[in-house]
Amino acid sequence: MPDVIWLPEAIDDLERLRAFLMDTHPKAARQAAQVIVKGASRLSDFPEIGPPMDDGTGRRELFEAFGRGGYVLRYRIDDGRVVILRVWHAREQRETP
């Protein structure tokens, strides 16, 4: 069972997503954070559950449904560990790969 490691950028993403909802929907903010963390924890048991990206980097993406959308966890499997690279809401417009 591999360890799950969060890069600082992914931790920042999680905090940003939680803060976005906190002022207007504190309960949803807590629930969203729980869904994201639970998804990341599941990767410890099933590291290959997220499909690989088509860019040849070995990165994978896991979609965690939440409300009318959901969250994407981008990760890679590195030396027997799952490394969470970034997290974002599926409806966010993203410019960086």
VOGUVO-323490 format. One record per residue (C-alpha): x, y, z. Coordinates in Angstrom, 2 decimals. Layout:
N
- u_v_w
- X_Y_Z
...
***
This chain:
97
- u_v_w
- 0.00_0.00_0.00
- 1.81_3.17_-1.17
- 2.06_6.34_0.88
- 0.20_9.38_-0.43
- 2.31_12.55_-0.51
- 0.87_16.02_-1.22
- 3.09_18.55_-2.98
- 2.91_22.06_-1.48
- 1.08_23.27_-4.61
- -1.62_20.64_-4.10
- -2.04_21.64_-0.45
- -2.37_25.26_-1.58
- -4.98_24.16_-4.13
- -6.98_22.34_-1.45
- -6.93_25.40_0.80
- -7.92_27.69_-2.09
- -10.87_25.48_-3.00
- -12.03_25.29_0.60
- -11.67_29.05_1.11
- -13.66_29.77_-2.06
- -16.73_28.11_-0.55
- -16.17_28.96_3.11
- -17.73_32.44_3.23
- -20.99_31.51_1.53
- -21.29_27.75_2.08
- -19.19_26.63_5.07
- -20.79_23.19_5.23
- -20.14_22.59_1.53
- -16.55_23.80_2.00
- -15.94_21.18_4.68
- -17.67_18.47_2.66
- -15.71_19.31_-0.50
- -12.41_19.15_1.38
- -13.44_15.77_2.84
- -14.30_14.42_-0.62
- -10.92_15.51_-1.98
- -8.94_14.08_0.94
- -10.93_10.83_0.86
- -10.22_10.49_-2.87
- -6.52_11.01_-2.25
- -6.57_8.41_0.53
- -8.27_5.92_-1.77
- -5.24_6.18_-4.05
- -3.24_4.44_-1.35
- -5.29_1.28_-1.94
- -5.91_1.75_-5.67
- -3.08_3.90_-7.09
- -3.93_3.13_-10.71
- -7.65_3.96_-10.42
- -7.21_7.29_-12.21
- -6.69_7.03_-15.96
- -3.28_8.05_-17.29
- -3.01_11.32_-19.16
- -2.28_11.16_-22.88
- 0.90_13.24_-22.63
- 3.38_10.46_-21.86
- 4.39_11.94_-18.47
- 2.98_9.13_-16.36
- 0.62_11.54_-14.65
- -2.91_10.40_-13.86
- -6.14_12.18_-13.00
- -8.79_11.09_-10.53
- -12.24_12.70_-10.69
- -14.15_12.97_-7.43
- -17.83_13.87_-7.93
- -19.27_16.61_-5.74
- -22.55_18.43_-6.28
- -23.13_19.29_-9.93
- -19.45_19.01_-10.70
- -16.49_17.60_-8.91
- -12.79_17.86_-8.31
- -9.80_16.62_-10.27
- -6.73_15.28_-8.49
- -3.69_15.13_-10.74
- -1.07_12.72_-9.43
- 1.74_10.40_-10.35
- 3.10_7.17_-8.96
- 6.74_7.71_-8.06
- 9.04_5.19_-6.35
- 6.10_3.33_-4.84
- 4.43_6.50_-3.57
- 1.40_8.39_-4.84
- 2.29_12.06_-5.24
- -0.64_14.50_-5.45
- 0.51_17.22_-7.84
- -2.47_19.58_-8.17
- -6.19_19.73_-7.34
- -8.90_21.84_-8.98
- -12.63_22.06_-9.54
- -13.65_20.40_-12.80
- -15.32_23.62_-13.99
- -12.24_25.78_-13.49
- -10.60_27.14_-16.59
- -6.99_26.01_-16.43
- -4.18_27.36_-18.54
- -1.30_25.28_-17.23
- -0.87_21.56_-17.99
***
